[in-house]
Amino acid sequence: MALKTFNFNVIKKDKFARLGKIQTSRGIIDTPVFMPVGTQATVKGSFISDVIKTGSQIVLSNTYHLMIRPGADRIKKTGGLHNFMNCKIPILTDSGGYQIMSLSKLNKIDKLKGAIFNSHVDGKKFILSPEESIKIQKKLNSDIVMVLDECPKKTLNYDKILKAVNLSTQWAKRSKKEFGLNKHKALFGIVQGGLFNDLRLKSLNELIKIGFDGYAIGGLAIGDSQKEMFKVLDYLKNYMPKDKPRYLMGVGTPSDILGAVLRGVDMFDCVLPTRAGRTGLAFTWQGRINIRNAKYKNDNKPLDESVKIFDLNKYSKNYLNHLFNTNEMLGSMILTLNNINFYQEFMYEIRKNIKNGTFSKFYKKFYNKL
């Protein structure tokens, strides 16, 4: 069976909000889309088959962490990441750029070599260059590959952000060269520039010159406010390529997603729904619920009576409160699935309302509620 060429089409627009389809060799992805995060080749607390049953069409895994454990060669020997984790849907792998920032105490940046890491696990030395990041992602055999970039910590130091933009541009060129030609896979560039509009535009224009299959917006959701993030998106929405998917990395809350969709973003990922599920926070259409709260001890209603998938509506808040307050892992598993399922229902409704031309009403109804 011939592999399908990576492709993206915008089907409908409601002002700047876009309804689209991404075609990959492993299936169609309807956009706007939310990607559950499977950092270590697993969406924590869930079977991948259950994640798929929620309507998830793509998941994200982490190049840096898989480089450290179990190692890209070990995964390649199994036939790639899909075989390794028994995943039938597309996988996007990030490049390790975020870890250059988040694990900055364990690495130093060399313009030519890349990021020189001391492993957070055993201190072993690793060098993650733009070329090595792409080589690792090829071994993982992911469907969407990200360029290596420098994602600096939030700062208003213009010169520091300019330096990161210039380095990210050079690394993007090297990533593109290493990626080569593969019409069945996609390589995304990453727009940096902090909160400076001119640097964001500089970064974007340089990436467009290089040419990528999609364009991610990085360096947000790292301490900036939602207002600051939306200000950047308001500016970029006028310049982002209209025929390529737009990916806002590491975002976010339901209101973050609504605001970003309003500003033309197509793709999202965030650890929030799964991490929240493990700590007792449930996302529902009525708002967020902290299931550890004592008021749920005598509440025998489910989190959401309308949910039919996995019989989640057969577990009462009373029972879930008990599970969390006795540290039973089943509670985390149930809430994690609930949250992933909610996010996928949420994205389905976003797509439906864009299709119907009613996204603005949907936005106003739920922006302050969820």
C-alpha positions in Angstrom: 0.0 0.0 0.0 1.5 3.3 -1.1 2.2 5.9 1.6 0.2 9.1 1.5 1.9 12.4 1.0 1.8 14.9 3.9 -0.7 17.6 3.1 -2.8 20.3 4.8 -6.0 21.9 3.6 -8.1 24.7 5.1 -11.8 23.7 4.6 -13.6 26.5 6.2 -12.9 29.8 8.0 -14.9 31.7 10.6 -13.0 35.0 10.6 -9.5 33.9 11.6 -10.6 30.5 13.1 -9.7 27.7 10.7 -11.2 24.3 10.1 -8.8 22.0 8.3 -7.4 18.5 7.6 -3.9 17.3 7.8 -3.2 14.2 5.7 -0.4 11.9 7.0 0.6 8.4 6.0 -1.0 7.1 9.2 -4.3 8.9 8.9 -6.2 12.1 8.8 -5.9 14.8 11.5 -8.9 17.2 11.9 -7.9 20.7 12.9 -8.0 22.5 15.3 -6.5 19.5 17.1 -5.2 18.8 20.6 -2.4 16.3 21.0 -2.1 14.4 24.3 1.5 14.3 25.5 3.3 11.0 25.7 6.7 12.2 26.8 8.2 8.8 27.6 6.4 6.9 24.8 3.3 6.7 27.0 0.4 9.0 27.9 0.8 8.6 31.6 -1.9 6.5 33.3 -3.6 5.4 30.1 -3.5 2.7 27.5 -2.8 4.2 24.1 -5.9 2.3 22.7 -8.0 4.2 25.3 -6.5 7.5 24.3 -7.4 6.8 20.7 -11.0 5.9 21.7 -11.4 9.4 23.1 -11.1 10.7 19.5 -7.4 11.6 19.8 -5.9 11.6 16.3 -2.3 12.4 17.1 0.0 12.2 20.1 3.3 13.9 21.0 6.5 12.3 22.3 9.8 13.8 23.5 13.0 13.5 21.6 15.3 14.4 24.5 13.7 12.0 27.0 13.6 9.1 24.5 17.3 9.9 23.6 18.1 9.4 27.3 15.9 6.4 27.9 15.5 3.9 26.3 17.6 5.4 23.4 16.7 5.9 19.8 18.6 2.8 18.5 16.6 0.6 20.8 13.3 2.0 19.6 14.5 1.8 15.9 15.1 -1.9 16.3 11.5 -2.4 17.2 10.4 -0.8 13.9 10.0 2.7 15.3 8.0 4.5 18.0 4.6 3.4 16.7 5.5 -0.2 17.1 7.4 0.4 20.4 4.3 2.0 22.1 1.6 0.1 20.0 0.3 3.4 18.6 -1.8 3.3 15.4 -2.2 7.1 15.0 0.3 9.8 13.9 3.0 10.9 16.3 4.7 14.3 16.5 8.1 14.4 18.2 9.4 17.6 19.6 13.1 18.4 19.1 14.5 18.8 22.5 14.6 22.5 22.2 12.3 23.0 25.2 14.7 20.9 27.4 17.6 23.2 26.5 15.6 25.8 28.4 13.9 23.8 31.1 17.1 21.8 31.9 19.5 24.8 31.4 21.4 24.0 34.6 22.4 20.6 33.0 23.5 21.9 29.6 25.5 24.5 27.8 24.9 25.8 24.3 27.6 25.7 21.6 26.6 27.4 18.3 28.2 24.7 16.2 27.9 21.6 18.4 24.4 22.3 19.7 23.3 21.7 23.3 25.8 19.7 25.4 23.8 17.9 28.1 24.6 16.1 31.3 21.8 13.6 31.6 19.3 14.4 34.4 19.2 10.6 35.0 22.8 9.6 35.5 24.9 12.6 34.5 26.1 11.0 31.2 27.2 13.4 28.5 25.0 13.9 25.4 25.4 16.3 22.5 22.1 17.3 20.9 22.9 19.1 17.7 20.3 20.1 15.0 21.5 17.2 12.9 21.4 14.7 15.9 17.9 15.8 16.8 16.7 15.1 13.3 18.6 11.8 13.2 16.9 10.7 16.5 13.5 11.7 15.2 14.1 9.7 12.0 15.0 6.6 14.1 11.8 7.1 16.1 10.0 7.3 12.7 7.6 10.0 13.8 5.2 11.6 11.3 5.8 15.2 12.2 9.4 16.2 13.1 10.4 19.5 14.7 13.6 21.5 14.1 15.9 22.1 17.0 15.6 25.6 18.4 16.7 27.6 21.3 13.7 28.5 23.5 15.0 31.1 25.9 13.4 31.7 29.3 11.0 34.6 29.4 13.0 37.9 29.3 12.6 41.4 28.1 16.3 41.5 27.2 16.0 42.3 23.5 19.6 41.4 22.6 19.2 38.0 24.3 16.1 37.2 22.4 17.7 38.4 19.1 20.6 36.1 19.7 18.2 33.2 20.3 16.3 34.0 17.1 19.5 34.1 15.0 20.8 30.8 16.5 17.4 29.1 16.0 17.4 30.3 12.4 20.8 28.7 11.8 19.8 25.5 13.5 16.6 25.4 11.4 18.7 25.5 8.2 20.8 22.7 9.5 17.7 20.7 10.6 16.2 21.1 7.1 19.4 19.9 5.4 19.6 16.9 7.6 15.9 16.1 7.2 16.3 16.1 3.4 13.4 15.2 1.1 10.5 13.1 2.4 7.0 13.8 1.1 5.5 11.3 3.5 6.8 13.1 6.6 6.6 16.7 7.7 9.2 19.0 9.2 8.0 22.1 11.1 9.9 25.2 11.8 9.6 27.0 15.1 9.0 30.8 15.4 10.8 32.4 18.3 11.1 36.1 19.3 9.7 36.3 22.8 7.3 39.2 23.2 8.9 41.4 20.6 6.8 41.6 17.4 9.7 42.6 15.2 11.7 39.6 16.3 8.8 37.3 15.8 8.3 38.5 12.3 12.1 38.3 11.6 12.1 34.7 12.8 9.0 33.8 10.8 10.3 35.4 7.6 13.6 33.6 7.8 11.8 30.3 8.3 9.5 30.9 5.3 12.6 31.5 3.2 14.0 28.1 4.3 10.6 26.4 3.7 8.8 24.1 6.0 5.7 21.9 6.0 4.2 23.7 9.1 5.1 26.5 11.4 5.1 26.3 15.2 5.0 29.2 17.6 7.4 28.5 20.4 8.6 30.4 23.5 5.1 31.2 24.8 3.4 29.5 27.8 6.7 29.7 29.7 5.7 32.3 32.3 4.1 34.9 30.1 0.4 35.9 30.8 -2.4 34.9 28.5 -2.8 38.5 27.5 0.8 38.6 26.5 0.5 35.4 24.5 -2.7 36.6 22.7 -0.9 39.9 21.8 1.8 37.9 20.0 -0.7 35.7 18.2 -2.8 38.8 17.2 0.3 40.1 15.5 1.5 36.9 13.9 -1.9 35.9 12.5 -1.5 38.4 9.7 1.8 37.0 8.6 1.6 33.2 9.1 1.4 31.2 5.9 -2.2 30.6 5.0 -1.6 27.1 3.5 0.4 25.6 6.3 -0.6 24.2 9.7 0.1 26.5 12.7 1.1 24.9 15.9 1.2 26.7 19.3 3.5 24.7 21.4 2.8 23.7 25.0 -0.7 25.3 25.2 -2.9 24.9 27.2 -6.0 25.6 29.2 -9.4 25.5 27.4 -9.5 29.3 27.4 -6.0 29.5 26.0 -7.0 27.2 23.2 -10.2 29.1 22.5 -8.3 32.4 22.3 -5.6 30.9 20.0 -8.2 29.3 17.7 -9.8 32.7 17.4 -6.4 33.9 16.2 -5.9 31.2 13.6 -4.0 28.5 15.4 -4.6 24.8 14.3 -2.6 22.6 16.6 -2.0 22.3 20.4 -0.3 20.1 23.0 -0.1 20.4 26.7 0.5 18.1 29.7 -2.2 19.9 31.6 -5.2 17.4 31.2 -3.1 14.4 32.1 -1.1 16.1 34.9 -4.3 17.6 36.3 -5.9 14.2 36.2 -3.1 12.7 38.3 -3.5 15.4 41.0 -7.3 15.3 41.3 -8.4 18.1 39.0 -11.2 17.2 36.5 -12.2 19.2 33.4 -15.9 19.2 32.7 -18.4 21.2 30.7 -19.6 22.7 34.0 -16.1 23.9 34.8 -13.2 22.4 36.8 -13.6 20.1 39.7 -11.1 19.5 42.5 -12.3 16.0 43.4 -10.3 16.1 46.7 -12.6 18.7 48.1 -14.6 17.5 51.1 -17.9 18.6 49.6 -17.8 15.6 47.2 -17.7 13.0 50.0 -21.5 12.7 49.7 -22.0 13.5 46.1 -23.1 10.4 44.3 -23.4 12.0 40.9 -20.7 11.3 38.2 -18.3 14.0 36.9 -20.4 14.1 33.7 -23.6 12.1 33.3 -23.5 12.4 29.5 -20.2 10.7 29.1 -20.7 7.1 27.8 -17.1 6.2 26.9 -15.4 3.7 29.2 -18.4 3.9 31.6 -16.8 6.9 33.1 -20.3 8.1 34.2 -20.6 5.1 36.5 -18.0 6.4 39.0 -19.4 8.9 41.5 -17.6 12.0 42.8 -18.0 10.4 46.2 -16.0 7.3 45.0 -13.4 9.4 43.2 -12.9 11.6 46.3 -12.2 8.4 48.2 -9.7 7.1 45.7 -7.7 10.3 45.7 -7.7 10.7 49.5 -6.4 7.1 49.9 -3.9 7.5 47.1 -5.3 4.8 44.9 -3.9 4.9 41.4 -7.3 4.1 39.9 -8.5 7.6 40.7 -5.7 9.1 38.6 -6.4 6.8 35.8 -10.1 7.6 35.7 -9.5 11.4 35.9 -6.8 11.3 33.3 -9.1 9.6 30.8 -11.9 11.9 31.7 -9.7 14.9 31.0 -8.4 13.6 27.7 -11.9 12.8 26.7 -13.1 16.2 27.6 -10.4 17.9 25.6 -11.2 15.9 22.6 -15.0 16.6 23.0 -14.0 20.3 23.4 -12.0 20.3 20.1 -14.8 18.5 18.3 -17.2 21.2 19.4 -14.7 23.9 18.3 -14.5 22.3 14.8 -18.3 21.9 14.6 -18.8 25.6 15.4 -16.2 26.8 12.9 -18.0 24.7 10.3 -21.3 26.2 11.2 -20.0 29.7 11.4 -20.9 30.0 15.1 -17.5 29.9 16.7 -17.8 33.4 18.1 -20.9 32.4 20.0 -19.2 29.2 21.3 -16.2 31.3 22.3 -18.2 33.8 24.3 -20.2 31.0 26.0 -17.3 29.0 27.3 -14.2 31.3 27.4 -14.8 32.3 31.1 -16.5 29.0 32.1 -13.9 26.3 31.3 
